[in-house]
């Protein structure tokens, strides 16, 4: 198992995200713009990830190393055993009731979720760009990284879910 820093995890997640748009390799310039970090810091992180065997760099393009099928099946088996070992009295994130959200989310997460709920349409969908824009420039005035972290936290807690509609990327308020 590879131990990555928070920055390395963030960069590898963004590369994974952009690989759908850039299957031949994600341009380093796109990562720099998206992450809002200096060229030197980004290169340091990318070189560290390359040394760990997570990705490879070729002519200012980066691409994650694909895992062999054996590793994936082993990790699926270990995650299945973790799921089976989970006690039945633990709280499932998808079962959180709306009145419990203030206890389950941090203050900023709750504020962000309220903003997202207010902006969502009748079906519960909100455009990724509208959501990000309101988190960046609205009441919370989060940084780019703060916005990314907020969205990931809300996704991980199961209160929003990324979805793809015909006209773009959306999030569904659950």
Buried (B, 14 or more C-beta within 10 A) or exposed (E): EEEBEEBBBBBBEBBEEBBEEBEEBBBBEBBBEBBEBEEEEBBBBBEBBBEBEBBBBEEEBBBBEEEEEEEEEEEEEEEEEEEEEEEEEEEEEEEBEEEEBEEBBEEBBBBBBBBBBEBBEEEBEBBBEBBBEBBBEBEBEBEBEBBBBBBEBBBEBBBBBEEEEEEEEBBBBB
